[in-house]
Amino acid sequence: MEGKQVLLTGGTGGLGLGVTPAVIKRGAKVTIPYRSENAVERLKQKLSSSEFENIRFVNVDLTNENAISQLIEDMGRVDVLIHLVGGFSMGQLIDYNYEDWKKDFQLNLDTTFLVCKHSLRSMINHGYGRIVTVGSKGAVQPMGGLASYCASKAGVVALTHAIAEEVKDYDNITANCVLPSIIDTPTNREAMGSDQADQWVKPESLGEAICYLASEAAREVRGATLPVYGKL
């Protein structure tokens, strides 16, 4: 990814702490939308000063289409989109609040649609692009108590496949999706405990898989759903 313009959403989050350093080390020019100054400071502790200086941080609400369009216009071009933004909440379906359901879809699926839509327009205009989204093992093996998460992540997988079909006639534009099981982040440890955390996927490992799909080497990989399950 040497010299590539990379839009890395969620780069300051728990998964981003593993992915962002991997992207930076490959020579990319990285733009990270963020919402929390504290999260930016947390990422800063993971990087050298020179690495940190290679990141452009922009405060953007990724549910606001106009803001996303402006972000990408300001970048000049997007060569690589790595979309990490997402989250989960738990609850039995019969007790699940409809507002929470809609929030889950907005966070997981709507943001994916918006950043893919506007990044893809830039990629087509410039003749190059890599889109990497984050689905979930739950998207293909749904679990009880996580209906909204699994359903919204299944939407991410389907959307990524649809994009791959739409761009298959472009020689150097691809779209692929990784499917992690449980990612070993502080948020997940807090929500689920850490008894089995040694079996979860490390953010750094997922970062390596993502970076491959975002690379020049993966030009023939299209519409893939790459399982990254750890030991689960």
C-alpha positions as a printed Julia matrix, in Angstrom:
232×3 Matrix{Float64}:
   0.0     0.0     0.0
   2.99    2.27   -0.44
   1.75    5.78   -1.22
  -1.9     4.74   -1.42
  -4.6     7.02   -0.03
  -6.4     4.93    2.58
  -9.68    5.81    4.27
  -9.63    3.82    7.5
 -12.85    4.1     9.46
 -12.85    2.91   13.06
  -9.08    3.3    13.1
  -9.08    4.55   16.69
 -11.3     1.74   18.04
 -10.4    -1.57   19.64
  -9.93   -3.31   16.3
  -8.27   -0.23   14.86
  -5.52   -0.44   17.45
  -4.4    -3.61   15.66
  -5.21   -2.62   12.1
  -3.97    0.97   11.96
  -0.31    0.18   12.8
  -0.32   -2.56   10.14
  -1.61   -0.15    7.5
   0.84    2.59    8.47
   3.79    0.19    8.31
   2.92   -0.58    4.7
   3.56    3.0     3.67
  -0.02    4.15    3.22
  -1.26    7.72    3.58
  -4.09    7.28    6.06
  -7.18    9.35    6.8
  -9.1     8.33    9.94
 -12.54    9.72   10.75
 -13.04    9.93   14.51
 -15.54   11.03   17.14
 -13.55   10.81   20.38
 -10.39   12.75   21.22
  -9.62   10.18   23.92
  -9.64    7.41   21.31
  -7.16    9.37   19.19
  -4.87    9.71   22.2
  -5.15    5.98   22.89
  -4.06    5.21   19.32
  -1.18    7.66   19.68
   0.27    5.46   22.42
   0.45    2.55   19.95
   2.45    4.4    17.31
   5.78    6.13   17.03
   5.66    9.9    16.6
   6.62    9.61   12.93
   3.91    6.99   12.31
   1.3     9.11   14.08
   2.22   12.11   11.95
   1.34   10.1     8.82
  -2.32   10.03    9.83
  -4.84   12.73    9.04
  -7.65   12.77   11.59
 -11.04   14.24   10.65
 -13.97   14.57   13.03
 -16.83   13.09   11.01
 -20.22   11.54   11.75
 -20.32    8.48    9.49
 -24.13    8.46    9.51
 -24.13   11.86    7.77
 -23.94   11.36    4.0
 -23.04   14.96    3.23
 -20.17   14.83    5.71
 -18.85   11.61    4.17
 -19.06   13.04    0.67
 -17.12   16.11    1.79
 -14.52   13.97    3.59
 -13.78   11.98    0.43
 -13.77   15.08   -1.76
 -11.21   16.64    0.58
  -9.03   13.52    0.32
  -8.72   14.01   -3.44
  -9.02   10.3    -4.06
  -9.59    7.05   -2.16
  -7.41    4.14   -3.25
  -8.32    1.88   -0.34
 -11.34    1.81    1.96
 -11.0    -0.25    5.13
 -14.26    0.02    7.04
 -13.93   -1.14   10.64
 -16.79    0.81   12.21
 -19.34   -1.44   13.87
 -20.59   -2.76   17.15
 -22.91   -5.2    18.84
 -25.48   -5.4    21.59
 -27.09   -8.45   23.1
 -30.67   -9.34   23.94
 -33.4   -11.86   23.29
 -35.48  -10.89   20.25
 -38.81  -10.82   22.11
 -37.4    -8.21   24.48
 -35.34   -6.26   21.97
 -36.23   -2.61   21.51
 -36.97   -1.54   17.94
 -34.98    1.67   18.39
 -31.94   -0.4    19.41
 -32.48   -2.63   16.38
 -32.43    0.42   14.1
 -29.32    1.79   15.81
 -27.51   -1.52   15.24
 -28.36   -1.44   11.54
 -27.33    2.2    11.28
 -23.97    1.53   12.91
 -23.14   -1.73   11.13
 -24.87   -1.56    7.75
 -25.82    2.04    6.98
 -22.31    3.36    7.61
 -20.93    0.61    5.36
 -23.29    1.62    2.57
 -22.43    5.3     2.84
 -18.63    5.02    2.92
 -18.63    2.36    0.2
 -20.9     4.41   -2.05
 -18.76    7.53   -1.97
 -15.4     5.77   -1.89
 -16.38    3.63   -4.86
 -17.27    6.68   -6.92
 -13.74    7.99   -6.33
 -12.2     4.61   -7.14
 -14.06    4.34  -10.44
 -13.04    7.87  -11.39
  -9.37    7.07  -10.72
  -9.32    3.46  -11.98
  -8.1     1.82   -8.8
  -9.66    0.62   -5.56
  -9.7    -1.86   -2.73
 -12.71   -2.12   -0.44
 -12.44   -4.25    2.69
 -15.41   -4.52    5.04
 -15.81   -6.36    8.34
 -18.63   -8.88    8.6
 -18.78  -11.5    11.32
 -18.88  -15.22   11.85
 -22.37  -14.49   13.15
 -23.35  -13.28    9.67
 -23.03  -16.83    8.32
 -23.57  -18.75   11.58
 -26.14  -16.64   13.48
 -26.38  -16.93   17.24
 -29.32  -16.46   19.6
 -29.25  -13.29   21.63
 -27.43  -11.44   18.84
 -30.15  -11.24   16.21
 -29.7    -7.58   15.26
 -25.93   -7.88   15.14
 -25.98  -11.04   13.03
 -28.65   -9.67   10.69
 -26.88   -6.34   10.16
 -23.53   -8.04    9.59
 -25.16  -10.42    7.12
 -26.24   -7.27    5.31
 -22.62   -6.09    5.25
 -21.57   -9.38    3.64
 -24.35   -9.19    1.03
 -23.57   -5.56    0.28
 -19.88   -6.35   -0.22
 -20.72   -9.21   -2.58
 -23.04   -6.92   -4.55
 -20.3    -4.3    -4.87
 -17.86   -6.96   -6.09
 -20.35   -7.92   -8.8
 -20.86   -4.31   -9.83
 -17.12   -3.68  -10.27
 -16.07   -7.02  -11.77
 -15.52   -5.41  -15.17
 -13.0    -2.96  -13.7
  -9.52   -4.46  -13.84
  -8.2    -3.05  -10.59
 -11.14   -2.47   -8.25
 -12.13   -5.15   -5.75
 -14.41   -5.59   -2.75
 -13.96   -8.25   -0.08
 -15.05   -8.94    3.47
 -13.4   -10.5     6.51
 -15.45  -12.61    8.92
 -13.99  -12.51   12.42
 -15.38  -14.5    15.3
 -14.92  -12.71   18.64
 -12.2   -10.06   18.47
 -10.04   -9.67   21.53
 -10.78   -6.04   22.37
 -11.28   -4.37   25.76
 -14.96   -3.82   24.93
 -15.53   -7.51   24.23
 -13.68   -8.56   27.37
 -15.85   -6.2    29.39
 -19.05   -7.5    27.8
 -18.26  -11.22   27.81
 -15.49  -11.74   30.33
 -12.04  -12.98   29.43
 -12.2   -16.69   30.33
 -11.9   -17.77   26.68
 -10.07  -14.72   25.36
  -7.07  -16.85   24.41
  -9.29  -18.41   21.71
 -10.43  -15.08   20.26
  -8.98  -13.29   17.24
  -6.24  -10.8    17.99
  -6.76   -7.4    16.3
  -3.22   -7.61   14.92
  -3.97  -10.94   13.22
  -7.13   -9.58   11.66
  -5.12   -6.55   10.57
  -2.77   -8.77    8.57
  -5.7   -10.41    6.76
  -7.26   -7.03    6.04
  -4.01   -5.61    4.73
  -3.64   -8.5     2.31
  -7.1    -7.9     0.86
  -6.28   -4.18    0.62
  -3.02   -4.79   -1.2
  -1.9    -4.9    -4.84
  -1.35   -8.64   -4.42
  -5.07   -9.31   -3.95
  -6.19   -7.92   -7.3
  -7.71  -11.28   -8.31
  -9.57  -11.75   -5.02
 -13.11  -10.51   -5.55
 -16.23  -10.96   -3.46
 -14.45  -13.11   -0.89
 -15.66  -13.66    2.66
 -12.51  -14.57    4.52
 -13.09  -16.45    7.8
 -10.78  -15.31   10.6
 -12.13  -17.38   13.46
  -9.16  -17.93   15.75
  -9.89  -21.08   17.75
 -13.67  -20.65   17.87
